[in-house]
Amino acid sequence: MFVDINGNPLNVEVLGEGERTIIAHHGAPGLGSLAEPKASFGRLADTYRVVVFDARGSGASGENGPYTHEQWVEDVEGLRRWLGVEQVVIAGGSYGGFIAMEYAARHPGRVRAVVLRDTSADNGNQELATRNAAASSRVAIDQAKLDRIMSGTVRDDEDLRDCWREILPLYDHDYDPAKVEQRAAATPYHYRTHNYAFAVNQPNYDIKHLLPGITAPTLVTVGRHDWITPVECSETIAGLIPGAELRVFEQSGHSPQVEEAELWESVVREFLERAFSDELPDKVRERH
């Protein structure tokens, strides 16, 4: 369905009818879509109401700007108001984790728990990712294409597709060329959104000072072999958010929710159960 949020139509799907609501934000602005969180958090719809959506400027949603973090955070808040709930679990992977953390820091009273996946609290991951790409023994990356996609200077949607396909082999723990082609073909391309995110937002991105203000229980998950937001990025996040839990998935790259799906799901379910444990009847709480 399409919902007008802050003057822009968002493509939204609501999965499940649970009393507790998860809003899950996809990564890769201009490349990502609700398909990613739907495939992972959608599995929790047996217990929770899971809300996934194409962010402003991505997927099938409207392209009214601006494509700032402030706007994307307020779009999450607009979704919460539209849903009519007081608090949500806010979740996000990769760039979606940027927005999830900012939302949790700027709207602490609206957040019951936070679930993060393979993300970073500042733009330091850019340099790490560039080094990791150059050092890869899997494929030889075209440096010009890597530079264009990382700096937000792609020329059009076709160039974004070409650059995206170039770096896709770096993402998974186990490289499958056929999956790379499938993913490149299935991606919705919005080069203007991508360019703004990486040319304007990323150079000044640093929210480490906000993280100690996140008051909700927080789970930080990351693949051991993540090339673009390496483990040290998640360690920084977990060290700054009070009481945050860090879980590293040893057989994963950037997507443990796919590569170790059953384990990742069980970790998230158990974390959320504990996060909500103070709402459980005493007899149920005693069993946990």
C-alpha positions as YAML, in Angstrom:
chain: A
units: angstrom
residues:
- id: 1
  name: MET
  ca: [0.00, 0.00, 0.00]
- id: 2
  name: PHE
  ca: [1.04, 3.61, -0.43]
- id: 3
  name: VAL
  ca: [0.88, 5.89, 2.58]
- id: 4
  name: ASP
  ca: [1.49, 9.64, 2.48]
- id: 5
  name: ILE
  ca: [4.17, 10.37, 5.05]
- id: 6
  name: ASN
  ca: [5.48, 13.91, 5.41]
- id: 7
  name: GLY
  ca: [4.32, 14.87, 1.94]
- id: 8
  name: ASN
  ca: [5.73, 11.85, 0.13]
- id: 9
  name: PRO
  ca: [4.11, 8.51, -0.77]
- id: 10
  name: LEU
  ca: [5.86, 5.56, 0.88]
- id: 11
  name: ASN
  ca: [5.41, 1.97, -0.26]
- id: 12
  name: VAL
  ca: [4.55, 0.16, 2.98]
- id: 13
  name: GLU
  ca: [3.80, -3.45, 3.91]
- id: 14
  name: VAL
  ca: [2.44, -4.52, 7.29]
- id: 15
  name: LEU
  ca: [3.09, -8.16, 8.15]
- id: 16
  name: GLY
  ca: [1.44, -9.94, 11.06]
- id: 17
  name: GLU
  ca: [-0.97, -8.76, 13.72]
- id: 18
  name: GLY
  ca: [1.11, -8.85, 16.89]
- id: 19
  name: GLU
  ca: [0.58, -6.29, 19.63]
- id: 20
  name: ARG
  ca: [4.26, -5.27, 19.47]
- id: 21
  name: THR
  ca: [5.49, -3.45, 16.38]
- id: 22
  name: ILE
  ca: [8.82, -3.65, 14.58]
- id: 23
  name: ILE
  ca: [9.70, -1.00, 12.01]
- id: 24
  name: ALA
  ca: [12.59, -2.30, 9.90]
- id: 25
  name: HIS
  ca: [14.58, 0.07, 7.69]
- id: 26
  name: HIS
  ca: [16.38, -1.22, 4.61]
- id: 27
  name: GLY
  ca: [19.93, -0.23, 3.67]
- id: 28
  name: ALA
  ca: [21.50, 1.18, 0.52]
- id: 29
  name: PRO
  ca: [19.45, 4.31, -0.24]
- id: 30
  name: GLY
  ca: [18.77, 4.41, -3.96]
- id: 31
  name: LEU
  ca: [19.51, 0.67, -4.23]
- id: 32
  name: GLY
  ca: [17.67, -0.95, -1.34]
- id: 33
  name: SER
  ca: [14.00, -1.75, -0.88]
- id: 34
  name: LEU
  ca: [11.60, -3.31, 1.58]
- id: 35
  name: ALA
  ca: [12.43, -6.73, 0.09]
- id: 36
  name: GLU
  ca: [15.51, -6.99, 2.33]
- id: 37
  name: PRO
  ca: [13.88, -6.44, 5.76]
- id: 38
  name: LYS
  ca: [10.76, -8.31, 4.61]
- id: 39
  name: ALA
  ca: [12.82, -11.44, 3.99]
- id: 40
  name: SER
  ca: [14.49, -11.28, 7.41]
- id: 41
  name: PHE
  ca: [12.21, -9.52, 9.89]
- id: 42
  name: GLY
  ca: [9.15, -10.79, 8.06]
- id: 43
  name: ARG
  ca: [9.87, -14.17, 9.61]
- id: 44
  name: LEU
  ca: [8.98, -12.64, 12.99]
- id: 45
  name: ALA
  ca: [5.46, -11.78, 11.84]
- id: 46
  name: ASP
  ca: [4.13, -14.84, 13.67]
- id: 47
  name: THR
  ca: [4.72, -12.92, 16.91]
- id: 48
  name: TYR
  ca: [5.09, -9.25, 16.00]
- id: 49
  name: ARG
  ca: [3.55, -6.74, 13.66]
- id: 50
  name: VAL
  ca: [6.41, -6.11, 11.25]
- id: 51
  name: VAL
  ca: [6.36, -2.93, 9.17]
- id: 52
  name: VAL
  ca: [8.67, -2.66, 6.17]
- id: 53
  name: PHE
  ca: [8.77, 0.11, 3.60]
- id: 54
  name: ASP
  ca: [10.69, 1.62, 0.72]
- id: 55
  name: ALA
  ca: [12.38, 4.73, 2.10]
- id: 56
  name: ARG
  ca: [11.89, 8.09, 0.44]
- id: 57
  name: GLY
  ca: [13.75, 7.99, -2.89]
- id: 58
  name: SER
  ca: [14.11, 4.19, -2.95]
- id: 59
  name: GLY
  ca: [12.16, 1.25, -4.34]
- id: 60
  name: ALA
  ca: [8.62, 2.16, -5.36]
- id: 61
  name: SER
  ca: [8.26, 5.10, -2.96]
- id: 62
  name: GLY
  ca: [8.01, 8.72, -4.04]
- id: 63
  name: GLU
  ca: [11.14, 10.68, -4.83]
- id: 64
  name: ASN
  ca: [10.34, 14.00, -3.16]
- id: 65
  name: GLY
  ca: [13.44, 15.24, -1.40]
- id: 66
  name: PRO
  ca: [15.31, 15.94, 0.67]
- id: 67
  name: TYR
  ca: [17.30, 12.73, 1.10]
- id: 68
  name: THR
  ca: [18.78, 13.74, 4.42]
- id: 69
  name: HIS
  ca: [19.11, 11.64, 7.55]
- id: 70
  name: GLU
  ca: [16.85, 14.13, 9.32]
- id: 71
  name: GLN
  ca: [14.10, 13.55, 6.75]
- id: 72
  name: TRP
  ca: [14.45, 9.77, 6.79]
- id: 73
  name: VAL
  ca: [14.31, 9.79, 10.61]
- id: 74
  name: GLU
  ca: [11.17, 11.91, 10.53]
- id: 75
  name: ASP
  ca: [9.65, 9.53, 7.99]
- id: 76
  name: VAL
  ca: [10.09, 6.72, 10.52]
- id: 77
  name: GLU
  ca: [8.40, 8.89, 13.13]
- id: 78
  name: GLY
  ca: [5.62, 9.62, 10.63]
- id: 79
  name: LEU
  ca: [5.13, 5.89, 10.12]
- id: 80
  name: ARG
  ca: [4.93, 5.35, 13.88]
- id: 81
  name: ARG
  ca: [2.23, 8.01, 14.15]
- id: 82
  name: TRP
  ca: [0.34, 6.51, 11.20]
- id: 83
  name: LEU
  ca: [0.46, 3.10, 12.89]
- id: 84
  name: GLY
  ca: [-0.95, 4.62, 16.07]
- id: 85
  name: VAL
  ca: [1.50, 2.99, 18.47]
- id: 86
  name: GLU
  ca: [3.36, 4.56, 21.37]
- id: 87
  name: GLN
  ca: [6.59, 2.59, 21.02]
- id: 88
  name: VAL
  ca: [8.27, 0.43, 18.39]
- id: 89
  name: VAL
  ca: [11.22, -1.83, 17.95]
- id: 90
  name: ILE
  ca: [13.40, 0.04, 15.46]
- id: 91
  name: ALA
  ca: [15.61, -2.13, 13.28]
- id: 92
  name: GLY
  ca: [18.02, -1.39, 10.48]
- id: 93
  name: GLY
  ca: [20.82, -2.96, 8.49]
- id: 94
  name: SER
  ca: [23.79, -1.28, 6.83]
- id: 95
  name: TYR
  ca: [22.76, 2.31, 5.93]
- id: 96
  name: GLY
  ca: [19.38, 1.51, 7.46]
- id: 97
  name: GLY
  ca: [21.25, 1.08, 10.72]
- id: 98
  name: PHE
  ca: [22.38, 4.72, 10.47]
- id: 99
  name: ILE
  ca: [18.74, 5.79, 10.42]
- id: 100
  name: ALA
  ca: [17.70, 3.32, 13.13]
- id: 101
  name: MET
  ca: [20.38, 4.61, 15.49]
- id: 102
  name: GLU
  ca: [19.54, 8.24, 14.79]
- id: 103
  name: TYR
  ca: [15.84, 7.55, 15.35]
- id: 104
  name: ALA
  ca: [16.54, 5.80, 18.66]
- id: 105
  name: ALA
  ca: [18.75, 8.68, 19.80]
- id: 106
  name: ARG
  ca: [16.39, 11.47, 18.73]
- id: 107
  name: HIS
  ca: [13.12, 9.79, 19.78]
- id: 108
  name: PRO
  ca: [14.14, 7.70, 22.82]
- id: 109
  name: GLY
  ca: [10.65, 7.67, 24.31]
- id: 110
  name: ARG
  ca: [9.28, 6.00, 21.20]
- id: 111
  name: VAL
  ca: [11.73, 3.09, 21.11]
- id: 112
  name: ARG
  ca: [11.26, -0.15, 23.03]
- id: 113
  name: ALA
  ca: [14.28, -1.94, 21.57]
- id: 114
  name: VAL
  ca: [16.86, -1.57, 18.79]
- id: 115
  name: VAL
  ca: [18.15, -4.27, 16.45]
- id: 116
  name: LEU
  ca: [21.13, -3.38, 14.26]
- id: 117
  name: ARG
  ca: [22.87, -5.36, 11.53]
- id: 118
  name: ASP
  ca: [26.23, -4.66, 9.88]
- id: 119
  name: THR
  ca: [26.32, -0.90, 10.28]
- id: 120
  name: SER
  ca: [28.56, 1.96, 11.41]
- id: 121
  name: ALA
  ca: [28.35, 5.00, 13.66]
- id: 122
  name: ASP
  ca: [30.55, 7.20, 11.46]
- id: 123
  name: ASN
  ca: [32.04, 7.39, 7.99]
- id: 124
  name: GLY
  ca: [35.25, 5.62, 9.02]
- id: 125
  name: ASN
  ca: [33.93, 2.47, 7.40]
- id: 126
  name: GLN
  ca: [34.44, 4.10, 3.99]
- id: 127
  name: GLU
  ca: [38.23, 3.95, 4.23]
- id: 128
  name: LEU
  ca: [38.13, 0.44, 5.69]
- id: 129
  name: ALA
  ca: [35.86, -0.74, 2.88]
- id: 130
  name: THR
  ca: [38.07, 0.78, 0.19]
- id: 131
  name: ARG
  ca: [41.10, -1.02, 1.61]
- id: 132
  name: ASN
  ca: [39.22, -4.29, 1.90]
- id: 133
  name: ALA
  ca: [38.02, -4.05, -1.70]
- id: 134
  name: ALA
  ca: [41.54, -3.43, -2.96]
- id: 135
  name: ALA
  ca: [42.88, -6.36, -0.95]
- id: 136
  name: SER
  ca: [40.24, -8.84, -2.09]
- id: 137
  name: SER
  ca: [41.58, -12.06, -3.60]
- id: 138
  name: ARG
  ca: [38.10, -12.96, -4.85]
- id: 139
  name: VAL
  ca: [37.79, -10.49, -7.72]
- id: 140
  name: ALA
  ca: [39.77, -7.57, -9.13]
- id: 141
  name: ILE
  ca: [37.65, -4.48, -8.51]
- id: 142
  name: ASP
  ca: [37.63, -1.68, -11.07]
- id: 143
  name: GLN
  ca: [38.92, 1.23, -8.96]
- id: 144
  name: ALA
  ca: [37.07, 3.88, -10.96]
- id: 145
  name: LYS
  ca: [33.73, 2.14, -10.45]
- id: 146
  name: LEU
  ca: [34.44, 1.64, -6.76]
- id: 147
  name: ASP
  ca: [35.32, 5.32, -6.42]
- id: 148
  name: ARG
  ca: [32.13, 6.46, -8.18]
- id: 149
  name: ILE
  ca: [29.76, 4.36, -6.09]
- id: 150
  name: MET
  ca: [31.51, 5.11, -2.78]
- id: 151
  name: SER
  ca: [31.75, 8.85, -3.46]
- id: 152
  name: GLY
  ca: [28.22, 9.26, -4.85]
- id: 153
  name: THR
  ca: [29.29, 10.38, -8.30]
- id: 154
  name: VAL
  ca: [27.60, 7.80, -10.53]
- id: 155
  name: ARG
  ca: [26.29, 9.24, -13.79]
- id: 156
  name: ASP
  ca: [22.84, 7.67, -14.11]
- id: 157
  name: ASP
  ca: [20.86, 4.55, -13.19]
- id: 158
  name: GLU
  ca: [22.74, 2.42, -15.70]
- id: 159
  name: ASP
  ca: [26.08, 3.52, -14.30]
- id: 160
  name: LEU
  ca: [24.84, 2.83, -10.77]
- id: 161
  name: ARG
  ca: [23.85, -0.66, -11.87]
- id: 162
  name: ASP
  ca: [27.27, -1.21, -13.41]
- id: 163
  name: CYS
  ca: [29.10, 0.01, -10.31]
- id: 164
  name: TRP
  ca: [26.81, -1.98, -7.98]
- id: 165
  name: ARG
  ca: [27.41, -5.17, -9.93]
- id: 166
  name: GLU
  ca: [31.15, -4.51, -9.70]
- id: 167
  name: ILE
  ca: [31.21, -4.59, -5.89]
- id: 168
  name: LEU
  ca: [28.51, -7.20, -5.25]
- id: 169
  name: PRO
  ca: [31.01, -10.10, -5.25]
- id: 170
  name: LEU
  ca: [32.51, -8.65, -2.06]
- id: 171
  name: TYR
  ca: [29.39, -8.93, 0.06]
- id: 172
  name: ASP
  ca: [28.81, -12.62, 0.75]
- id: 173
  name: HIS
  ca: [30.93, -15.07, 2.72]
- id: 174
  name: ASP
  ca: [30.58, -17.59, -0.11]
- id: 175
  name: TYR
  ca: [30.85, -16.10, -3.59]
- id: 176
  name: ASP
  ca: [28.24, -17.24, -6.11]
- id: 177
  name: PRO
  ca: [28.44, -15.40, -9.48]
- id: 178
  name: ALA
  ca: [24.88, -16.46, -10.36]
- id: 179
  name: LYS
  ca: [23.53, -14.80, -7.19]
- id: 180
  name: VAL
  ca: [25.42, -11.63, -8.05]
- id: 181
  name: GLU
  ca: [23.68, -11.46, -11.41]
- id: 182
  name: GLN
  ca: [20.28, -12.18, -9.85]
- id: 183
  name: ARG
  ca: [20.74, -9.46, -7.25]
- id: 184
  name: ALA
  ca: [21.93, -6.91, -9.79]
- id: 185
  name: ALA
  ca: [18.89, -7.63, -11.96]
- id: 186
  name: ALA
  ca: [16.44, -7.39, -9.04]
- id: 187
  name: THR
  ca: [17.73, -4.09, -7.63]
- id: 188
  name: PRO
  ca: [15.65, -0.92, -8.12]
- id: 189
  name: TYR
  ca: [18.02, 1.89, -9.13]
- id: 190
  name: HIS
  ca: [17.66, 5.55, -8.07]
- id: 191
  name: TYR
  ca: [21.01, 7.17, -8.73]
- id: 192
  name: ARG
  ca: [20.06, 10.63, -7.43]
- id: 193
  name: THR
  ca: [19.16, 9.21, -4.02]
- id: 194
  name: HIS
  ca: [22.35, 7.18, -3.90]
- id: 195
  name: ASN
  ca: [24.51, 10.11, -4.94]
- id: 196
  name: TYR
  ca: [23.01, 12.41, -2.30]
- id: 197
  name: ALA
  ca: [23.49, 9.80, 0.42]
- id: 198
  name: PHE
  ca: [27.13, 9.19, -0.42]
- id: 199
  name: ALA
  ca: [28.25, 12.61, -1.68]
- id: 200
  name: VAL
  ca: [26.39, 14.81, 0.82]
- id: 201
  name: ASN
  ca: [25.39, 12.74, 3.86]
- id: 202
  name: GLN
  ca: [28.33, 10.38, 4.22]
- id: 203
  name: PRO
  ca: [31.25, 12.86, 4.34]
- id: 204
  name: ASN
  ca: [29.86, 14.44, 7.53]
- id: 205
  name: TYR
  ca: [28.31, 11.32, 9.05]
- id: 206
  name: ASP
  ca: [29.34, 10.78, 12.67]
- id: 207
  name: ILE
  ca: [26.79, 10.02, 15.38]
- id: 208
  name: LYS
  ca: [29.08, 8.50, 17.98]
- id: 209
  name: HIS
  ca: [28.23, 11.36, 20.36]
- id: 210
  name: LEU
  ca: [24.54, 10.43, 20.16]
- id: 211
  name: LEU
  ca: [24.90, 6.74, 20.99]
- id: 212
  name: PRO
  ca: [25.29, 7.05, 24.78]
- id: 213
  name: GLY
  ca: [21.84, 8.66, 24.75]
- id: 214
  name: ILE
  ca: [20.14, 5.54, 23.37]
- id: 215
  name: THR
  ca: [18.22, 4.16, 26.33]
- id: 216
  name: ALA
  ca: [16.48, 1.14, 24.80]
- id: 217
  name: PRO
  ca: [17.90, -2.40, 24.88]
- id: 218
  name: THR
  ca: [20.07, -2.78, 21.80]
- id: 219
  name: LEU
  ca: [21.31, -5.79, 19.84]
- id: 220
  name: VAL
  ca: [24.22, -5.28, 17.43]
- id: 221
  name: THR
  ca: [24.78, -8.07, 14.89]
- id: 222
  name: VAL
  ca: [27.53, -8.32, 12.28]
- id: 223
  name: GLY
  ca: [29.15, -10.84, 9.96]
- id: 224
  name: ARG
  ca: [32.76, -11.72, 10.76]
- id: 225
  name: HIS
  ca: [33.78, -11.22, 7.12]
- id: 226
  name: ASP
  ca: [31.82, -8.02, 6.40]
- id: 227
  name: TRP
  ca: [33.94, -5.95, 4.01]
- id: 228
  name: ILE
  ca: [32.00, -2.67, 4.02]
- id: 229
  name: THR
  ca: [31.06, -2.25, 7.69]
- id: 230
  name: PRO
  ca: [33.66, -4.46, 9.36]
- id: 231
  name: VAL
  ca: [33.36, -5.92, 12.85]
- id: 232
  name: GLU
  ca: [35.27, -3.03, 14.44]
- id: 233
  name: CYS
  ca: [32.44, -0.70, 13.42]
- id: 234
  name: SER
  ca: [29.93, -2.79, 15.37]
- id: 235
  name: GLU
  ca: [32.34, -3.03, 18.30]
- id: 236
  name: THR
  ca: [32.41, 0.77, 18.44]
- id: 237
  name: ILE
  ca: [28.61, 0.94, 18.45]
- id: 238
  name: ALA
  ca: [28.25, -1.72, 21.14]
- id: 239
  name: GLY
  ca: [30.85, 0.06, 23.26]
- id: 240
  name: LEU
  ca: [28.99, 3.39, 23.13]
- id: 241
  name: ILE
  ca: [25.36, 2.33, 23.61]
- id: 242
  name: PRO
  ca: [24.80, 1.52, 27.29]
- id: 243
  name: GLY
  ca: [24.22, -2.19, 27.82]
- id: 244
  name: ALA
  ca: [24.28, -3.04, 24.11]
- id: 245
  name: GLU
  ca: [24.81, -6.68, 23.15]
- id: 246
  name: LEU
  ca: [27.15, -7.60, 20.30]
- id: 247
  name: ARG
  ca: [26.83, -10.83, 18.33]
- id: 248
  name: VAL
  ca: [29.33, -11.74, 15.60]
- id: 249
  name: PHE
  ca: [28.31, -14.35, 13.02]
- id: 250
  name: GLU
  ca: [31.37, -16.32, 12.02]
- id: 251
  name: GLN
  ca: [30.21, -17.67, 8.65]
- id: 252
  name: SER
  ca: [28.80, -14.44, 7.24]
- id: 253
  name: GLY
  ca: [29.80, -11.42, 5.24]
- id: 254
  name: HIS
  ca: [27.54, -8.36, 5.16]
- id: 255
  name: SER
  ca: [24.31, -10.37, 5.50]
- id: 256
  name: PRO
  ca: [24.15, -12.80, 8.45]
- id: 257
  name: GLN
  ca: [20.35, -12.54, 8.26]
- id: 258
  name: VAL
  ca: [20.70, -14.45, 4.97]
- id: 259
  name: GLU
  ca: [23.90, -16.44, 5.32]
- id: 260
  name: GLU
  ca: [23.17, -17.74, 8.82]
- id: 261
  name: ALA
  ca: [19.45, -17.12, 8.71]
- id: 262
  name: GLU
  ca: [18.26, -19.60, 11.33]
- id: 263
  name: LEU
  ca: [20.91, -18.62, 13.88]
- id: 264
  name: TRP
  ca: [20.41, -14.91, 13.26]
- id: 265
  name: GLU
  ca: [16.64, -15.24, 13.63]
- id: 266
  name: SER
  ca: [16.96, -17.19, 16.88]
- id: 267
  name: VAL
  ca: [19.36, -14.57, 18.31]
- id: 268
  name: VAL
  ca: [16.97, -11.75, 17.42]
- id: 269
  name: ARG
  ca: [13.93, -13.58, 18.79]
- id: 270
  name: GLU
  ca: [15.65, -14.36, 22.08]
- id: 271
  name: PHE
  ca: [16.88, -10.77, 22.43]
- id: 272
  name: LEU
  ca: [13.42, -9.32, 21.82]
- id: 273
  name: GLU
  ca: [11.86, -11.76, 24.25]
- id: 274
  name: ARG
  ca: [14.24, -10.51, 26.93]
- id: 275
  name: ALA
  ca: [13.70, -6.89, 25.92]
- id: 276
  name: PHE
  ca: [9.97, -7.30, 26.52]
- id: 277
  name: SER
  ca: [10.32, -9.59, 29.54]
- id: 278
  name: ASP
  ca: [9.18, -6.92, 31.98]
- id: 279
  name: GLU
  ca: [5.79, -7.02, 30.26]
- id: 280
  name: LEU
  ca: [5.39, -10.77, 30.74]
- id: 281
  name: PRO
  ca: [3.31, -12.26, 33.59]
- id: 282
  name: ASP
  ca: [5.43, -13.29, 36.58]
- id: 283
  name: LYS
  ca: [5.05, -17.01, 35.92]
- id: 284
  name: VAL
  ca: [6.18, -16.60, 32.31]
- id: 285
  name: ARG
  ca: [9.09, -14.36, 33.36]
- id: 286
  name: GLU
  ca: [10.30, -17.00, 35.83]
- id: 287
  name: ARG
  ca: [10.72, -19.49, 32.97]
- id: 288
  name: HIS
  ca: [13.21, -17.17, 31.25]
...
